[in-house]
Amino acid sequence: MTGFRRLSETVFASPQITPDDIAAARGAGVTLVINNRPDGEAEDQPPGARIEAAAREAGMDYRAIPVGGAGFGEPQVEAMAEALESAQGAVLAYCRSGTRSTLLWSLAQARAGRDPEEIAAAAQAAGYDVAPVRPAIDMLAARARG
């Protein structure tokens, strides 16, 4: 499972994967692959359609929730939250380094009302820093708590 970093009991973040990584993901119990990287971001990047085909061939679901240079918006946070809620097993979210996937996961968790300190600690344990979106995490968590 090289490159897969555990964010929670059911969610992994990863740098860019290839179709060859799908078997390892399936072995880790992954049932949903989420692509947070826009196609064409780098020349050596496998197209999302190739990853999707490999995932579906392995009996896994696939969703593309791209996060480009403009950053995160409510539509991506909502789509990530929906994808995580509907998953029937573990989830593997990937982008170039895993950072965008982790930040998007963090925002979705906050939107669901999870404690910002727990979110930050989980990301840190996986080697990621949520500082770039921490104000949004705090705001979403506070809004969720009413």
Phi, psi and omega in degrees: 000041181303128177092342179277125181242129184282122175264330179205184179300334186236004184230130173245147170245152183208149165296174181319130175255169175237169176304331179294339180279347184297322179298318178295321178296315179299319178296335178272004178089009180291131177243349180222127175253128179245122179263113179259014182248127177294142175299147176080011180290328178216150182297327184270007183278127176293138178300145178304326181298327177290319177294316179300314180299317179295318180296313181294323177297328179273004178083021181253156173275163181214137174223140174255120175230076186291141175236109181264198183297338179286346177091201186268148173223171180304321179301319179291319179297316179297317179296320178294315179301316179297316180297316180295320180293327184270352182298140180258026181172203181289156182237138172242115177252135181223158173208207181294312183242348186099349183292310180300320178298318179293317180296320179293318175301316181300316180294320178295321178296317179296320179300329179276358176095009179290148182298128181302325179294320178294320178299310181298319180295319179296317178296316180299318179298332179271359178093018181240153182244123181268006182310321181299336181240012184302317177301321178291322177301311180299317181294314180296319180295318179295319179297319181294327180280348177081000000 
